[in-house]
Amino acid sequence: MSTDVSTRSPGGSAARLLLRLRAVVALVVLSCVFAMLSPEFLTAGNMTILVKHVAINAILAIGMTFVILSGGIDLSVGSIAGLAGMIAGALLTQGVTVASWDVVVYPHASLAIVVALVAGMLLGAMNGLLVARLRVAPFIATLGVLYIARGAALLLSGGATYPNLGGRDDLGNTGFTWMGSGVIAGLPVPIWIMAGLTVVAIGVAGRTPFGRHVYAVGGNERAALLAGVPVRRVTVRVYVISGFCAALVGLLIAAQLGAAHPATGETFELNAIAAVVLGGTSLMGGRGSIVGTLIGAFVIGVLADGLVLLGVSEFWQLIVKGLVIVLAVILDQFQRRS
């Protein structure tokens, strides 16, 4: 009987540990490199801006994690984010016309937020139903919804931007921009939202029957079905979660800018998938964690922020990000084989 030295030797164990902790190692190495190359990297102001930017990608990636854990993929999150911002912008700036009374009603900012979030969840449910009920491949289903959501965002304003989302006191629709630019205990609101959503997601994924079902479906859908797991219901729910997170990101961006643009969110899905893969979640489903995704989002954020501080061209930044994603997938394959 032969013995696999690579899996039994201390060197093999160390290699497997490094593969599992690759996101942490990458984050530490990148942080040290950029700290040495740029004295501004570790300043309090830059760290706050960095984490605020990371929050956007992290929130989107949390929703994407549930989808990928279940064995799916969601390409529509960027378009859903753009549509959610446009819905809120339309409600806040154009209001709702009540034809029977010949008046225009301007909803409160909180109501506009709720409507946009519900719209994101409905589009997520559409993805889930296409995948679970009609058995459409996740790539094709979410690609179709991507175009639907982007087209709807463009139709809302004819391709124009909705500016001045701060609202007016006389209309009673102020307060929207606070969720993007407000500060609580010295930290921007988006960071608090990211932290709260992360805690909830960790609890749902690791301590609830639904979370265990997600892992089961991604690990082996047939076995999960035979074990009594409601596969279709779980599939729809993970896409609803992804739609909610995408809509939340769209609202945060619109609130930060004080304006909603229909092109918001383009290529955001790629950043979300990159964060999930860098965090150790398998693209085949069934393996990964929310904490890993959060670390992956920080890796991308640190990489982007550091390259900007060093004055690296945006074109080279895209190349570097692409290489990092490819490397992450290669390392994931090594981990699966080991």
BALOBA-1460 file (C-alpha; in Angstrom, 3 decimals):
// residues 338
<rec num="1" residu="m" x="0.000" y="0.000" z="0.000"/>
<rec num="2" residu="s" x="1.427" y="3.381" z="-1.017"/>
<rec num="3" residu="t" x="1.289" y="6.569" z="0.994"/>
<rec num="4" residu="d" x="0.620" y="9.997" z="-0.519"/>
<rec num="5" residu="v" x="3.528" y="12.024" z="0.811"/>
<rec num="6" residu="s" x="1.966" y="15.342" z="-0.267"/>
<rec num="7" residu="t" x="-1.062" y="14.777" z="1.956"/>
<rec num="8" residu="r" x="0.683" y="13.094" z="4.894"/>
<rec num="9" residu="s" x="3.879" y="15.122" z="5.203"/>
<rec num="10" residu="p" x="4.102" y="18.395" z="7.165"/>
<rec num="11" residu="g" x="4.868" y="20.150" z="3.872"/>
<rec num="12" residu="g" x="1.641" y="18.869" z="2.362"/>
<rec num="13" residu="s" x="-0.368" y="20.010" z="5.376"/>
<rec num="14" residu="a" x="1.226" y="23.444" z="5.249"/>
<rec num="15" residu="a" x="0.421" y="23.737" z="1.541"/>
<rec num="16" residu="r" x="-3.223" y="22.856" z="2.153"/>
<rec num="17" residu="l" x="-3.396" y="25.384" z="4.982"/>
<rec num="18" residu="l" x="-1.954" y="28.099" z="2.742"/>
<rec num="19" residu="l" x="-4.529" y="27.242" z="0.069"/>
<rec num="20" residu="r" x="-7.357" y="27.570" z="2.580"/>
<rec num="21" residu="l" x="-5.996" y="30.868" z="3.913"/>
<rec num="22" residu="r" x="-4.959" y="32.263" z="0.531"/>
<rec num="23" residu="a" x="-7.262" y="35.288" z="0.817"/>
<rec num="24" residu="v" x="-5.862" y="36.216" z="4.226"/>
<rec num="25" residu="v" x="-2.288" y="35.772" z="2.998"/>
<rec num="26" residu="a" x="-3.011" y="37.884" z="-0.095"/>
<rec num="27" residu="l" x="-4.604" y="40.621" z="2.031"/>
<rec num="28" residu="v" x="-1.646" y="40.770" z="4.429"/>
<rec num="29" residu="v" x="0.937" y="40.747" z="1.630"/>
<rec num="30" residu="l" x="-0.820" y="43.429" z="-0.405"/>
<rec num="31" residu="s" x="-1.314" y="45.626" z="2.651"/>
<rec num="32" residu="c" x="2.368" y="45.383" z="3.575"/>
<rec num="33" residu="v" x="3.536" y="46.071" z="0.014"/>
<rec num="34" residu="f" x="1.328" y="49.129" z="-0.475"/>
<rec num="35" residu="a" x="2.156" y="50.438" z="3.011"/>
<rec num="36" residu="m" x="5.835" y="50.383" z="2.083"/>
<rec num="37" residu="l" x="5.332" y="51.896" z="-1.364"/>
<rec num="38" residu="s" x="2.870" y="54.626" z="-0.370"/>
<rec num="39" residu="p" x="2.990" y="56.496" z="2.965"/>
<rec num="40" residu="e" x="-0.644" y="57.562" z="2.472"/>
<rec num="41" residu="f" x="-1.966" y="54.006" z="2.376"/>
<rec num="42" residu="l" x="-2.287" y="53.460" z="6.137"/>
<rec num="43" residu="t" x="-3.596" y="56.927" z="6.980"/>
<rec num="44" residu="a" x="-6.957" y="57.088" z="8.759"/>
<rec num="45" residu="g" x="-8.553" y="59.032" z="5.934"/>
<rec num="46" residu="n" x="-7.501" y="56.547" z="3.264"/>
<rec num="47" residu="m" x="-8.553" y="53.557" z="5.382"/>
<rec num="48" residu="t" x="-12.026" y="55.042" z="5.833"/>
<rec num="49" residu="i" x="-12.391" y="55.659" z="2.097"/>
<rec num="50" residu="l" x="-11.065" y="52.172" z="1.324"/>
<rec num="51" residu="v" x="-13.501" y="50.402" z="3.659"/>
<rec num="52" residu="k" x="-16.369" y="52.536" z="2.363"/>
<rec num="53" residu="h" x="-15.568" y="51.389" z="-1.164"/>
<rec num="54" residu="v" x="-15.143" y="47.800" z="0.006"/>
<rec num="55" residu="a" x="-18.609" y="47.936" z="1.588"/>
<rec num="56" residu="i" x="-20.240" y="48.277" z="-1.847"/>
<rec num="57" residu="n" x="-18.514" y="45.214" z="-3.279"/>
<rec num="58" residu="a" x="-18.843" y="43.242" z="-0.046"/>
<rec num="59" residu="i" x="-22.625" y="43.716" z="0.169"/>
<rec num="60" residu="l" x="-23.016" y="42.634" z="-3.443"/>
<rec num="61" residu="a" x="-20.680" y="39.678" z="-2.893"/>
<rec num="62" residu="i" x="-22.584" y="38.482" z="0.179"/>
<rec num="63" residu="g" x="-25.686" y="37.940" z="-1.932"/>
<rec num="64" residu="m" x="-23.574" y="36.342" z="-4.676"/>
<rec num="65" residu="t" x="-22.062" y="33.956" z="-2.107"/>
<rec num="66" residu="f" x="-25.436" y="32.381" z="-1.325"/>
<rec num="67" residu="v" x="-26.086" y="31.887" z="-5.041"/>
<rec num="68" residu="i" x="-22.679" y="30.334" z="-5.762"/>
<rec num="69" residu="l" x="-22.864" y="28.148" z="-2.648"/>
<rec num="70" residu="s" x="-26.062" y="26.686" z="-4.083"/>
<rec num="71" residu="g" x="-24.289" y="25.898" z="-7.354"/>
<rec num="72" residu="g" x="-25.611" y="28.884" z="-9.333"/>
<rec num="73" residu="i" x="-24.377" y="32.210" z="-10.659"/>
<rec num="74" residu="d" x="-26.011" y="35.640" z="-10.879"/>
<rec num="75" residu="l" x="-24.949" y="37.947" z="-13.694"/>
<rec num="76" residu="s" x="-27.848" y="40.366" z="-13.173"/>
<rec num="77" residu="v" x="-26.748" y="41.998" z="-9.898"/>
<rec num="78" residu="g" x="-25.142" y="45.040" z="-11.534"/>
<rec num="79" residu="s" x="-28.230" y="45.802" z="-13.600"/>
<rec num="80" residu="i" x="-30.514" y="45.275" z="-10.602"/>
<rec num="81" residu="a" x="-28.378" y="47.767" z="-8.671"/>
<rec num="82" residu="g" x="-28.755" y="50.302" z="-11.464"/>
<rec num="83" residu="l" x="-32.520" y="49.786" z="-11.691"/>
<rec num="84" residu="a" x="-32.989" y="50.104" z="-7.916"/>
<rec num="85" residu="g" x="-31.216" y="53.455" z="-7.903"/>
<rec num="86" residu="m" x="-33.334" y="54.653" z="-10.812"/>
<rec num="87" residu="i" x="-36.574" y="53.574" z="-9.112"/>
<rec num="88" residu="a" x="-35.658" y="55.531" z="-5.998"/>
<rec num="89" residu="g" x="-34.590" y="58.491" z="-8.139"/>
<rec num="90" residu="a" x="-37.852" y="58.482" z="-10.075"/>
<rec num="91" residu="l" x="-39.965" y="58.331" z="-6.921"/>
<rec num="92" residu="l" x="-38.006" y="61.107" z="-5.194"/>
<rec num="93" residu="t" x="-37.742" y="63.528" z="-8.122"/>
<rec num="94" residu="q" x="-40.782" y="62.733" z="-10.275"/>
<rec num="95" residu="g" x="-43.183" y="61.395" z="-7.659"/>
<rec num="96" residu="v" x="-46.260" y="59.310" z="-8.465"/>
<rec num="97" residu="t" x="-49.059" y="60.876" z="-10.491"/>
<rec num="98" residu="v" x="-52.557" y="60.119" z="-9.198"/>
<rec num="99" residu="a" x="-54.660" y="60.689" z="-12.311"/>
<rec num="100" residu="s" x="-58.038" y="60.582" z="-10.570"/>
<rec num="101" residu="w" x="-57.055" y="63.472" z="-8.270"/>
<rec num="102" residu="d" x="-54.756" y="65.187" z="-10.785"/>
<rec num="103" residu="v" x="-51.981" y="65.450" z="-8.196"/>
<rec num="104" residu="v" x="-48.383" y="64.254" z="-7.909"/>
<rec num="105" residu="v" x="-47.506" y="62.441" z="-4.671"/>
<rec num="106" residu="y" x="-43.889" y="62.438" z="-3.531"/>
<rec num="107" residu="p" x="-43.226" y="59.462" z="-1.235"/>
<rec num="108" residu="h" x="-40.986" y="59.678" z="1.812"/>
<rec num="109" residu="a" x="-37.394" y="58.587" z="1.286"/>
<rec num="110" residu="s" x="-37.916" y="55.478" z="3.411"/>
<rec num="111" residu="l" x="-40.822" y="54.370" z="1.214"/>
<rec num="112" residu="a" x="-38.762" y="54.916" z="-1.937"/>
<rec num="113" residu="i" x="-36.032" y="52.734" z="-0.431"/>
<rec num="114" residu="v" x="-38.496" y="49.957" z="0.421"/>
<rec num="115" residu="v" x="-40.019" y="50.008" z="-3.086"/>
<rec num="116" residu="a" x="-36.568" y="49.768" z="-4.698"/>
<rec num="117" residu="l" x="-35.554" y="46.887" z="-2.418"/>
<rec num="118" residu="v" x="-38.781" y="45.017" z="-3.184"/>
<rec num="119" residu="a" x="-38.152" y="45.524" z="-6.906"/>
<rec num="120" residu="g" x="-34.700" y="43.978" z="-6.498"/>
<rec num="121" residu="m" x="-36.136" y="41.016" z="-4.622"/>
<rec num="122" residu="l" x="-38.794" y="40.480" z="-7.310"/>
<rec num="123" residu="l" x="-36.135" y="40.404" z="-10.013"/>
<rec num="124" residu="g" x="-34.178" y="37.965" z="-7.875"/>
<rec num="125" residu="a" x="-37.301" y="35.825" z="-7.569"/>
<rec num="126" residu="m" x="-37.615" y="35.911" z="-11.370"/>
<rec num="127" residu="n" x="-34.084" y="34.550" z="-11.611"/>
<rec num="128" residu="g" x="-34.868" y="31.858" z="-9.079"/>
<rec num="129" residu="l" x="-38.084" y="30.771" z="-10.782"/>
<rec num="130" residu="l" x="-36.378" y="30.576" z="-14.173"/>
<rec num="131" residu="v" x="-33.644" y="28.387" z="-12.708"/>
<rec num="132" residu="a" x="-35.684" y="26.281" z="-10.277"/>
<rec num="133" residu="r" x="-39.019" y="25.895" z="-12.059"/>
<rec num="134" residu="l" x="-38.214" y="26.197" z="-15.761"/>
<rec num="135" residu="r" x="-34.744" y="24.608" z="-15.411"/>
<rec num="136" residu="v" x="-33.053" y="27.385" z="-17.353"/>
<rec num="137" residu="a" x="-29.270" y="27.404" z="-16.868"/>
<rec num="138" residu="p" x="-28.344" y="30.060" z="-14.258"/>
<rec num="139" residu="f" x="-25.928" y="31.747" z="-16.655"/>
<rec num="140" residu="i" x="-28.631" y="32.189" z="-19.320"/>
<rec num="141" residu="a" x="-31.454" y="33.062" z="-16.912"/>
<rec num="142" residu="t" x="-29.526" y="35.790" z="-15.110"/>
<rec num="143" residu="l" x="-28.064" y="37.086" z="-18.374"/>
<rec num="144" residu="g" x="-31.614" y="37.606" z="-19.631"/>
<rec num="145" residu="v" x="-32.653" y="39.391" z="-16.441"/>
<rec num="146" residu="l" x="-29.489" y="41.516" z="-16.738"/>
<rec num="147" residu="y" x="-30.771" y="42.937" z="-20.032"/>
<rec num="148" residu="i" x="-34.334" y="43.291" z="-18.736"/>
<rec num="149" residu="a" x="-33.245" y="45.257" z="-15.663"/>
<rec num="150" residu="r" x="-30.832" y="47.462" z="-17.613"/>
<rec num="151" residu="g" x="-33.453" y="48.200" z="-20.249"/>
<rec num="152" residu="a" x="-36.019" y="49.064" z="-17.572"/>
<rec num="153" residu="a" x="-33.529" y="51.435" z="-15.921"/>
<rec num="154" residu="l" x="-32.983" y="53.212" z="-19.231"/>
<rec num="155" residu="l" x="-36.710" y="53.401" z="-19.979"/>
<rec num="156" residu="l" x="-37.505" y="55.040" z="-16.643"/>
<rec num="157" residu="s" x="-35.713" y="58.253" z="-17.576"/>
<rec num="158" residu="g" x="-35.090" y="57.845" z="-21.286"/>
<rec num="159" residu="g" x="-31.427" y="57.279" z="-20.502"/>
<rec num="160" residu="a" x="-31.093" y="60.479" z="-18.456"/>
<rec num="161" residu="t" x="-29.851" y="60.928" z="-14.888"/>
<rec num="162" residu="y" x="-32.085" y="61.728" z="-11.919"/>
<rec num="163" residu="p" x="-30.179" y="64.478" z="-10.033"/>
<rec num="164" residu="n" x="-30.699" y="66.153" z="-6.656"/>
<rec num="165" residu="l" x="-31.893" y="63.122" z="-4.689"/>
<rec num="166" residu="g" x="-31.551" y="65.037" z="-1.441"/>
<rec num="167" residu="g" x="-35.241" y="65.911" z="-1.719"/>
<rec num="168" residu="r" x="-37.088" y="69.037" z="-0.638"/>
<rec num="169" residu="d" x="-38.465" y="69.955" z="2.764"/>
<rec num="170" residu="d" x="-41.729" y="71.231" z="1.305"/>
<rec num="171" residu="l" x="-42.303" y="67.866" z="-0.390"/>
<rec num="172" residu="g" x="-41.355" y="65.827" z="2.676"/>
<rec num="173" residu="n" x="-38.986" y="63.532" z="0.780"/>
<rec num="174" residu="t" x="-35.608" y="64.453" z="2.272"/>
<rec num="175" residu="g" x="-33.160" y="62.102" z="3.964"/>
<rec num="176" residu="f" x="-32.304" y="59.678" z="1.182"/>
<rec num="177" residu="t" x="-28.680" y="60.755" z="0.775"/>
<rec num="178" residu="w" x="-28.000" y="60.103" z="4.473"/>
<rec num="179" residu="m" x="-27.700" y="56.353" z="3.877"/>
<rec num="180" residu="g" x="-24.806" y="57.020" z="1.520"/>
<rec num="181" residu="s" x="-23.048" y="59.961" z="3.144"/>
<rec num="182" residu="g" x="-24.234" y="59.883" z="6.773"/>
<rec num="183" residu="v" x="-21.895" y="59.123" z="9.667"/>
<rec num="184" residu="i" x="-22.565" y="57.118" z="12.849"/>
<rec num="185" residu="a" x="-19.951" y="57.059" z="15.629"/>
<rec num="186" residu="g" x="-17.318" y="58.373" z="13.241"/>
<rec num="187" residu="l" x="-17.906" y="55.753" z="10.532"/>
<rec num="188" residu="p" x="-19.873" y="56.155" z="7.288"/>
<rec num="189" residu="v" x="-23.292" y="54.506" z="7.220"/>
<rec num="190" residu="p" x="-22.372" y="52.077" z="4.370"/>
<rec num="191" residu="i" x="-19.721" y="50.523" z="6.611"/>
<rec num="192" residu="w" x="-22.290" y="49.917" z="9.352"/>
<rec num="193" residu="i" x="-24.678" y="48.422" z="6.814"/>
<rec num="194" residu="m" x="-21.919" y="46.106" z="5.560"/>
<rec num="195" residu="a" x="-21.083" y="45.035" z="9.113"/>
<rec num="196" residu="g" x="-24.709" y="44.388" z="10.048"/>
<rec num="197" residu="l" x="-25.431" y="42.469" z="6.845"/>
<rec num="198" residu="t" x="-22.268" y="40.393" z="7.324"/>
<rec num="199" residu="v" x="-23.298" y="39.361" z="10.839"/>
<rec num="200" residu="v" x="-26.783" y="38.407" z="9.662"/>
<rec num="201" residu="a" x="-25.422" y="36.482" z="6.666"/>
<rec num="202" residu="i" x="-22.950" y="34.552" z="8.820"/>
<rec num="203" residu="g" x="-25.762" y="33.576" z="11.162"/>
<rec num="204" residu="v" x="-28.073" y="32.540" z="8.323"/>
<rec num="205" residu="a" x="-25.406" y="30.527" z="6.472"/>
<rec num="206" residu="g" x="-23.981" y="28.765" z="9.512"/>
<rec num="207" residu="r" x="-26.749" y="28.481" z="12.083"/>
<rec num="208" residu="t" x="-30.058" y="27.995" z="10.288"/>
<rec num="209" residu="p" x="-31.658" y="25.072" z="8.423"/>
<rec num="210" residu="f" x="-31.814" y="27.277" z="5.328"/>
<rec num="211" residu="g" x="-28.055" y="27.788" z="5.427"/>
<rec num="212" residu="r" x="-27.431" y="24.053" z="5.716"/>
<rec num="213" residu="h" x="-29.832" y="23.457" z="2.830"/>
<rec num="214" residu="v" x="-27.898" y="25.921" z="0.646"/>
<rec num="215" residu="y" x="-24.673" y="23.992" z="1.214"/>
<rec num="216" residu="a" x="-26.474" y="20.693" z="0.590"/>
<rec num="217" residu="v" x="-27.983" y="21.864" z="-2.699"/>
<rec num="218" residu="g" x="-24.628" y="23.143" z="-3.907"/>
<rec num="219" residu="g" x="-22.798" y="20.012" z="-2.807"/>
<rec num="220" residu="n" x="-25.137" y="17.521" z="-4.473"/>
<rec num="221" residu="e" x="-28.568" y="18.662" z="-5.624"/>
<rec num="222" residu="r" x="-29.832" y="15.125" z="-6.270"/>
<rec num="223" residu="a" x="-28.753" y="13.873" z="-2.853"/>
<rec num="224" residu="a" x="-30.264" y="16.949" z="-1.196"/>
<rec num="225" residu="l" x="-33.575" y="16.298" z="-2.960"/>
<rec num="226" residu="l" x="-33.605" y="12.680" z="-1.819"/>
<rec num="227" residu="a" x="-32.830" y="13.850" z="1.732"/>
<rec num="228" residu="g" x="-35.973" y="15.991" z="1.760"/>
<rec num="229" residu="v" x="-34.384" y="19.386" z="1.130"/>
<rec num="230" residu="p" x="-36.819" y="21.753" z="-0.660"/>
<rec num="231" residu="v" x="-34.373" y="22.372" z="-3.501"/>
<rec num="232" residu="r" x="-36.602" y="24.626" z="-5.585"/>
<rec num="233" residu="r" x="-37.551" y="26.815" z="-2.640"/>
<rec num="234" residu="v" x="-33.915" y="27.147" z="-1.560"/>
<rec num="235" residu="t" x="-32.871" y="28.061" z="-5.103"/>
<rec num="236" residu="v" x="-35.494" y="30.805" z="-5.390"/>
<rec num="237" residu="r" x="-34.560" y="32.211" z="-1.979"/>
<rec num="238" residu="v" x="-30.835" y="32.520" z="-2.697"/>
<rec num="239" residu="y" x="-31.605" y="34.567" z="-5.806"/>
<rec num="240" residu="v" x="-34.029" y="36.730" z="-3.817"/>
<rec num="241" residu="i" x="-31.238" y="37.396" z="-1.307"/>
<rec num="242" residu="s" x="-28.895" y="38.297" z="-4.162"/>
<rec num="243" residu="g" x="-31.509" y="40.651" z="-5.640"/>
<rec num="244" residu="f" x="-31.975" y="42.348" z="-2.262"/>
<rec num="245" residu="c" x="-28.227" y="42.890" z="-1.825"/>
<rec num="246" residu="a" x="-27.916" y="44.216" z="-5.383"/>
<rec num="247" residu="a" x="-30.778" y="46.679" z="-4.880"/>
<rec num="248" residu="l" x="-29.220" y="47.819" z="-1.592"/>
<rec num="249" residu="v" x="-25.937" y="48.518" z="-3.376"/>
<rec num="250" residu="g" x="-27.747" y="50.540" z="-6.042"/>
<rec num="251" residu="l" x="-29.424" y="52.633" z="-3.360"/>
<rec num="252" residu="l" x="-26.137" y="53.235" z="-1.522"/>
<rec num="253" residu="i" x="-24.408" y="54.409" z="-4.695"/>
<rec num="254" residu="a" x="-27.289" y="56.723" z="-5.630"/>
<rec num="255" residu="a" x="-27.316" y="58.094" z="-2.078"/>
<rec num="256" residu="q" x="-23.547" y="58.707" z="-2.128"/>
<rec num="257" residu="l" x="-23.669" y="60.510" z="-5.462"/>
<rec num="258" residu="g" x="-26.958" y="62.289" z="-4.774"/>
<rec num="259" residu="a" x="-28.012" y="61.174" z="-8.258"/>
<rec num="260" residu="a" x="-29.178" y="58.037" z="-10.036"/>
<rec num="261" residu="h" x="-27.784" y="56.994" z="-13.413"/>
<rec num="262" residu="p" x="-29.115" y="54.071" z="-15.489"/>
<rec num="263" residu="a" x="-25.584" y="52.808" z="-16.231"/>
<rec num="264" residu="t" x="-24.783" y="52.348" z="-12.532"/>
<rec num="265" residu="g" x="-23.559" y="48.866" z="-11.701"/>
<rec num="266" residu="e" x="-22.017" y="47.916" z="-15.030"/>
<rec num="267" residu="t" x="-19.503" y="45.056" z="-14.513"/>
<rec num="268" residu="f" x="-20.285" y="45.009" z="-10.775"/>
<rec num="269" residu="e" x="-21.177" y="41.330" z="-11.083"/>
<rec num="270" residu="l" x="-17.590" y="40.569" z="-12.061"/>
<rec num="271" residu="n" x="-16.219" y="42.242" z="-8.934"/>
<rec num="272" residu="a" x="-18.715" y="40.344" z="-6.780"/>
<rec num="273" residu="i" x="-17.812" y="36.993" z="-8.326"/>
<rec num="274" residu="a" x="-14.112" y="37.815" z="-7.946"/>
<rec num="275" residu="a" x="-14.548" y="38.560" z="-4.237"/>
<rec num="276" residu="v" x="-16.452" y="35.313" z="-3.704"/>
<rec num="277" residu="v" x="-13.857" y="33.199" z="-5.521"/>
<rec num="278" residu="l" x="-10.920" y="34.952" z="-3.836"/>
<rec num="279" residu="g" x="-12.590" y="34.241" z="-0.500"/>
<rec num="280" residu="g" x="-12.447" y="30.500" z="-1.115"/>
<rec num="281" residu="t" x="-15.992" y="29.749" z="-2.253"/>
<rec num="282" residu="s" x="-15.999" y="27.052" z="-4.916"/>
<rec num="283" residu="l" x="-17.634" y="27.917" z="-8.221"/>
<rec num="284" residu="m" x="-18.977" y="24.355" z="-8.213"/>
<rec num="285" residu="g" x="-21.001" y="25.127" z="-5.070"/>
<rec num="286" residu="g" x="-21.210" y="23.523" z="-1.646"/>
<rec num="287" residu="r" x="-18.048" y="25.012" z="-0.157"/>
<rec num="288" residu="g" x="-17.244" y="28.508" z="1.074"/>
<rec num="289" residu="s" x="-18.081" y="31.085" z="3.718"/>
<rec num="290" residu="i" x="-19.322" y="34.633" z="4.206"/>
<rec num="291" residu="v" x="-16.176" y="35.539" z="6.148"/>
<rec num="292" residu="g" x="-14.046" y="34.372" z="3.235"/>
<rec num="293" residu="t" x="-16.092" y="36.518" z="0.860"/>
<rec num="294" residu="l" x="-15.603" y="39.564" z="3.092"/>
<rec num="295" residu="i" x="-11.847" y="38.996" z="3.060"/>
<rec num="296" residu="g" x="-11.952" y="38.569" z="-0.713"/>
<rec num="297" residu="a" x="-13.767" y="41.905" z="-1.030"/>
<rec num="298" residu="f" x="-11.031" y="43.539" z="1.050"/>
<rec num="299" residu="v" x="-8.349" y="41.996" z="-1.163"/>
<rec num="300" residu="i" x="-9.937" y="43.572" z="-4.238"/>
<rec num="301" residu="g" x="-10.447" y="46.869" z="-2.401"/>
<rec num="302" residu="v" x="-6.855" y="47.032" z="-1.148"/>
<rec num="303" residu="l" x="-5.540" y="46.120" z="-4.597"/>
<rec num="304" residu="a" x="-7.594" y="48.825" z="-6.320"/>
<rec num="305" residu="d" x="-6.834" y="51.489" z="-3.697"/>
<rec num="306" residu="g" x="-3.122" y="50.710" z="-3.643"/>
<rec num="307" residu="l" x="-2.795" y="50.837" z="-7.416"/>
<rec num="308" residu="v" x="-4.584" y="54.200" z="-7.497"/>
<rec num="309" residu="l" x="-2.243" y="55.609" z="-4.837"/>
<rec num="310" residu="l" x="0.740" y="54.428" z="-6.871"/>
<rec num="311" residu="g" x="-0.628" y="56.154" z="-9.961"/>
<rec num="312" residu="v" x="-1.063" y="52.954" z="-11.960"/>
<rec num="313" residu="s" x="-3.137" y="53.371" z="-15.122"/>
<rec num="314" residu="e" x="-6.746" y="52.223" z="-14.958"/>
<rec num="315" residu="f" x="-6.072" y="49.979" z="-17.953"/>
<rec num="316" residu="w" x="-3.326" y="48.158" z="-16.078"/>
<rec num="317" residu="q" x="-5.607" y="47.883" z="-13.064"/>
<rec num="318" residu="l" x="-8.069" y="45.881" z="-15.170"/>
<rec num="319" residu="i" x="-5.290" y="43.565" z="-16.318"/>
<rec num="320" residu="v" x="-4.076" y="43.033" z="-12.755"/>
<rec num="321" residu="k" x="-7.610" y="42.334" z="-11.515"/>
<rec num="322" residu="g" x="-8.116" y="39.801" z="-14.312"/>
<rec num="323" residu="l" x="-4.876" y="38.023" z="-13.454"/>
<rec num="324" residu="v" x="-5.874" y="37.880" z="-9.783"/>
<rec num="325" residu="i" x="-9.229" y="36.300" z="-10.667"/>
<rec num="326" residu="v" x="-7.610" y="33.679" z="-12.899"/>
<rec num="327" residu="l" x="-5.070" y="32.881" z="-10.175"/>
<rec num="328" residu="a" x="-7.860" y="32.525" z="-7.624"/>
<rec num="329" residu="v" x="-9.705" y="30.005" z="-9.818"/>
<rec num="330" residu="i" x="-6.484" y="28.020" z="-10.383"/>
<rec num="331" residu="l" x="-5.857" y="27.882" z="-6.630"/>
<rec num="332" residu="d" x="-9.465" y="26.795" z="-6.097"/>
<rec num="333" residu="q" x="-8.888" y="23.861" z="-8.470"/>
<rec num="334" residu="f" x="-5.730" y="22.895" z="-6.553"/>
<rec num="335" residu="q" x="-7.678" y="22.999" z="-3.287"/>
<rec num="336" residu="r" x="-10.468" y="20.788" z="-4.688"/>
<rec num="337" residu="r" x="-7.949" y="18.219" z="-5.908"/>
<rec num="338" residu="s" x="-6.151" y="18.161" z="-2.563"/>
